[in-house]
């Protein structure tokens, strides 16, 4: 039954996306200034990184009925790459998790305009989600790789602090979702400051630079108190080995309070693994939140 519901939800989300794209292409009776659809119950909150002054946005969705009962404290699901993930995560959570606040963290909004034109609005993710610097000096100067520690400080000191100061949250029940580089960033958080979140959903992380960090942090701790969902597409050959090594390494530490779920998405490459990862991780999370 759960598998059938998962499949239906994934198809519905995919069809909605295709329908919207076809309308944009085929409807030439409208002008370029047509109104945009606004998702219900979404708050867009500008937020500044205290340390650098960089500008970001939070996309916050409150559960239905949030304003009706002031006694409930809600778990919060944080996710990166917000503009790419907002629709499928908000949609799947609406059906599966329901009683949770969702917080999407945008890319840097005031990024250098020349870099934005060349790379895209997502240019800051290469700096914010990466663990190590590039060996290529030109690329390093351009993208500023390896600043995940700074972005984690922003998440902890600015984003989480804002959310927990302004909404009724359960601070001991935070979750994180990240895909691809966002998944690698989540693995970094898990190892560097695991108390940031209780539940980690890591989709197809590349995990470059993680093994050394994992070895170093393992020497300093006797336990890792977290629930971890990590997935990869069956066709992602360049990812599978690193992910299997990462999972095996964590299991071999025998942390008493670490729960690991490793999922392989059948017949999926990096792009096709994403929607199934989003939906399956939400099912996984819903069971934890209900406990």
Phi and psi in degrees as a GROMACS rama.xvg file:
@    title "Ramachandran Plot"
@    xaxis  label "Phi"
@    yaxis  label "Psi"
@TYPE xy
-65.8107  -38.0685  UNK-2
-64.2729  -40.9296  UNK-3
-63.3197  -44.6527  UNK-4
-62.5018  -39.0648  UNK-5
-62.2838  -45.1818  UNK-6
-64.3842  -44.0986  UNK-7
-61.113  -44.5888  UNK-8
-61.9014  -43.2213  UNK-9
-62.9613  -42.6627  UNK-10
-64.214  -43.1053  UNK-11
-60.4199  -45.8715  UNK-12
-62.6537  -42.9529  UNK-13
-64.2175  -42.9689  UNK-14
-65.8322  -38.3041  UNK-15
-60.9503  -40.7023  UNK-16
-65.7047  -45.3412  UNK-17
-62.9188  -43.6229  UNK-18
-58.8313  -44.1876  UNK-19
-64.1464  -41.3881  UNK-20
-65.9743  -40.2605  UNK-21
-65.441  -37.9984  UNK-22
-62.4661  -38.9863  UNK-23
-66.0621  -36.6465  UNK-24
-80.1004  -43.1222  UNK-25
-88.8587  -24.0374  UNK-26
-87.3671  90.4946  UNK-27
-95.602  12.0386  UNK-28
-86.5823  -12.0426  UNK-29
-96.4891  156.925  UNK-30
-88.417  172.863  UNK-31
-68.4535  -12.492  UNK-32
-98.3606  25.697  UNK-33
-62.0437  149.525  UNK-34
-68.3782  150.218  UNK-35
-94.9332  148.506  UNK-36
-78.4801  128.765  UNK-37
-100.667  129.429  UNK-38
-69.9394  140.803  UNK-39
-69.417  145.508  UNK-40
60.238  29.3456  UNK-41
-103.159  123.288  UNK-42
-103.306  132.612  UNK-43
-106.088  113.704  UNK-44
-115.814  115.138  UNK-45
-67.0459  140.557  UNK-46
-144.04  139.777  UNK-47
-107.025  136.927  UNK-48
-72.9693  116.259  UNK-49
-58.0257  -41.5514  UNK-50
-69.3578  -38.9784  UNK-51
-112.531  -18.0478  UNK-52
82.6553  4.05289  UNK-53
-65.3278  146.762  UNK-54
-100.719  132.318  UNK-55
-131.394  179.336  UNK-56
-134.862  149.409  UNK-57
-110.493  134.273  UNK-58
-108.188  107.583  UNK-59
-112.912  126.883  UNK-60
-118.46  123.012  UNK-61
-93.0218  147.795  UNK-62
-67.4943  152.676  UNK-63
-60.3294  132.678  UNK-64
88.2492  7.00272  UNK-65
-56.1365  -41.2776  UNK-66
-80.4661  -5.72649  UNK-67
-90.8454  -20.769  UNK-68
-135.574  105.607  UNK-69
-79.9249  -0.750649  UNK-70
-93.3979  -11.0487  UNK-71
-88.5037  132.302  UNK-72
-106.225  128.32  UNK-73
-103.022  142.699  UNK-74
-65.0194  152.82  UNK-75
-121.677  134.096  UNK-76
-108.402  113.777  UNK-77
-97.8056  144.375  UNK-78
-147.867  149.857  UNK-79
-98.2421  179.307  UNK-80
51.726  46.8757  UNK-81
-57.4028  -41.5422  UNK-82
-66.0774  -28.1229  UNK-83
-81.3061  -30.5654  UNK-84
-107.847  -10.0115  UNK-85
-59.7164  -41.7582  UNK-86
-70.0813  -47.9286  UNK-87
-72.1512  -34.8424  UNK-88
-72.7772  -43.1455  UNK-89
-64.0573  -40.5919  UNK-90
-67.4852  -45.3318  UNK-91
-69.8066  -37.858  UNK-92
-63.8093  -34.4243  UNK-93
-58.8855  -36.5587  UNK-94
-89.3823  -32.2207  UNK-95
-106.221  -49.8988  UNK-96
-91.0761  -47.2934  UNK-97
67.2008  -67.7706  UNK-98
-89.6102  68.4514  UNK-99
-153.387  152.577  UNK-100
-93.7623  135.352  UNK-101
-111.304  136.847  UNK-102
-131.918  110.833  UNK-103
-94.8298  135.883  UNK-104
-105.83  122.095  UNK-105
-75.2778  174.35  UNK-106
-76.8597  167.773  UNK-107
-59.3961  128.918  UNK-108
-82.2554  -34.083  UNK-109
-99.8054  41.6115  UNK-110
-66.6501  154.578  UNK-111
-52.711  128.983  UNK-112
-64.2601  -36.5854  UNK-113
-65.333  -41.4579  UNK-114
-67.2079  -38.2388  UNK-115
-62.9777  -42.4062  UNK-116
-66.9183  -37.804  UNK-117
-76.686  -44.1079  UNK-118
-101.836  -40.7731  UNK-119
126.604  171.562  UNK-120
-64.067  -17.4395  UNK-121
-89.6811  10.5736  UNK-122
-55.7005  -33.6241  UNK-123
-68.8903  -18.4856  UNK-124
-64.3553  -29.851  UNK-125
-65.3726  -33.1096  UNK-126
-80.1908  -47.9924  UNK-127
-75.8057  -29.6475  UNK-128
-102.312  -6.17556  UNK-129
-93.7578  149.399  UNK-130
-95.8689  -35.4612  UNK-131
-125.619  157.553  UNK-132
-73.7931  158.353  UNK-133
-80.4203  145.974  UNK-134
-76.4201  -12.1116  UNK-135
-93.8869  111.642  UNK-136
-57.4576  -36.5139  UNK-137
-66.083  -45.4508  UNK-138
-65.4321  -38.4144  UNK-139
-63.3974  -42.6836  UNK-140
-65.6081  -33.9641  UNK-141
-76.3626  -46.5519  UNK-142
-103.097  -17.1172  UNK-143
57.349  48.2991  UNK-144
-56.2046  155.618  UNK-145
90.5993  21.91  UNK-146
-104.444  26.1507  UNK-147
-58.9543  -34.9128  UNK-148
-61.8081  -40.0045  UNK-149
-66.5898  -40.289  UNK-150
-70.2109  -33.9626  UNK-151
-63.4032  -39.9161  UNK-152
-61.9365  -38.6632  UNK-153
-63.4148  -44.1797  UNK-154
-60.5329  -46.6934  UNK-155
-72.0609  -47.1215  UNK-156
-87.3776  -26.6958  UNK-157
-111.869  -53.6844  UNK-158
-68.2961  -57.8222  UNK-159
-63.3226  -39.2507  UNK-160
-62.2609  -42.2765  UNK-161
-63.2017  -48.7326  UNK-162
-61.55  -44.7771  UNK-163
-76.2284  -15.6446  UNK-164
-87.429  -19.3653  UNK-165
-117.377  -7.65516  UNK-166
-135.103  159.466  UNK-167
-83.3564  96.096  UNK-168
-116.455  162.415  UNK-169
-103.89  96.7316  UNK-170
-59.6886  -22.3969  UNK-171
-90.8304  9.66333  UNK-172
-137.091  54.8452  UNK-173
-93.2057  145.828  UNK-174
-129.469  156.268  UNK-175
-130.706  136.033  UNK-176
-122.388  129.698  UNK-177
-145.899  144.806  UNK-178
-124.067  142.117  UNK-179
59.9471  -120.513  UNK-180
-60.7235  -32.7314  UNK-181
-64.997  -32.7692  UNK-182
-69.1712  -39.0378  UNK-183
-62.545  -41.3904  UNK-184
-61.2045  -39.5433  UNK-185
-63.9088  -38.8708  UNK-186
-64.3464  -37.4068  UNK-187
-62.1062  -45.5903  UNK-188
-59.6052  -44.3517  UNK-189
-56.0462  -39.9657  UNK-190
-85.3152  -38.0693  UNK-191
-80.1092  -47.7549  UNK-192
-143.762  74.9151  UNK-193
-62.0563  -22.0184  UNK-194
-73.3853  -3.97822  UNK-195
-60.5264  -41.9077  UNK-196
-132.841  157.868  UNK-197
-91.931  -36.5459  UNK-198
-123.328  133.761  UNK-199
-122.06  124.565  UNK-200
-114.39  107.876  UNK-201
-115.826  106.513  UNK-202
-98.0732  122.361  UNK-203
43.6621  53.267  UNK-204
-74.8495  142.613  UNK-205
-74.5458  -32.0945  UNK-206
63.2534  21.9019  UNK-207
-65.5753  128.718  UNK-208
85.4266  -0.858437  UNK-209
-78.3193  -36.0916  UNK-210
-59.7522  -43.0123  UNK-211
-65.7868  -41.5941  UNK-212
-62.7614  -42.6071  UNK-213
-61.9547  -42.6086  UNK-214
-64.2668  -41.938  UNK-215
-69.1033  -42.1313  UNK-216
-72.8913  -30.232  UNK-217
-62.9362  -29.5421  UNK-218
-69.9576  -18.3492  UNK-219
-102.489  -5.84356  UNK-220
-136.047  150.612  UNK-221
-102.539  -11.5036  UNK-222
-148.725  159.617  UNK-223
-138.934  103.293  UNK-224
-91.8543  91.934  UNK-225
-162.958  156.378  UNK-226
-107.126  128.14  UNK-227
-127.267  126.458  UNK-228
-110.637  122.392  UNK-229
-132.154  130.667  UNK-230
-129.755  163.391  UNK-231
-157.017  146.92  UNK-232
-75.0314  143.958  UNK-233
-62.9003  -20.9047  UNK-234
-97.8686  4.22861  UNK-235
-88.1605  72.2363  UNK-236
-62.1864  -34.3229  UNK-237
-75.5925  -12.0214  UNK-238
-101.523  -32.3946  UNK-239
-58.7112  -45.8151  UNK-240
-61.1835  -47.0959  UNK-241
-63.2818  -40.1932  UNK-242
-67.2861  -42.3188  UNK-243
-62.5107  -40.1456  UNK-244
-64.9968  -39.6011  UNK-245
-64.5577  -46.5275  UNK-246
-63.9505  -44.5031  UNK-247
-62.7678  -40.493  UNK-248
-61.3046  -42.7584  UNK-249
-66.9317  -41.5533  UNK-250
-63.877  -38.1157  UNK-251
-69.0177  -17.3862  UNK-252
-74.8992  -17.8057  UNK-253
55.8859  42.3641  UNK-254
-65.0941  125.503  UNK-255
-67.0381  -26.1035  UNK-256
-114.248  23.8144  UNK-257
-104.648  125.997  UNK-258
-113.133  125.306  UNK-259
-119.102  131.143  UNK-260
-123.932  118.403  UNK-261
-112.21  122.54  UNK-262
-123.433  135.603  UNK-263
-109.745  122.072  UNK-264
-84.6307  115.161  UNK-265
-64.1687  140.456  UNK-266
55.8765  33.4172  UNK-267
-122.917  133.759  UNK-268
-91.9345  -167.271  UNK-269
-63.5509  -39.0368  UNK-270
-73.7933  -44.6724  UNK-271
-74.6964  -19.0567  UNK-272
-72.51  -22.3633  UNK-273
-62.6511  -54.7136  UNK-274
-60.3794  -38.849  UNK-275
-68.0748  -35.9167  UNK-276
-62.3632  -44.0944  UNK-277
-60.4727  -47.4474  UNK-278
-70.6342  -45.1928  UNK-279
-66.5857  -36.6641  UNK-280
-68.084  -32.0199  UNK-281
-68.8104  -37.6008  UNK-282
-62.1162  -45.1157  UNK-283
-57.9  -45.5654  UNK-284
-68.4499  -36.978  UNK-285
-60.9054  -36.9458  UNK-286
-66.7055  -35.4112  UNK-287
-71.2849  -42.2081  UNK-288
-64.9223  -32.5979  UNK-289
-76.6837  -15.0571  UNK-290
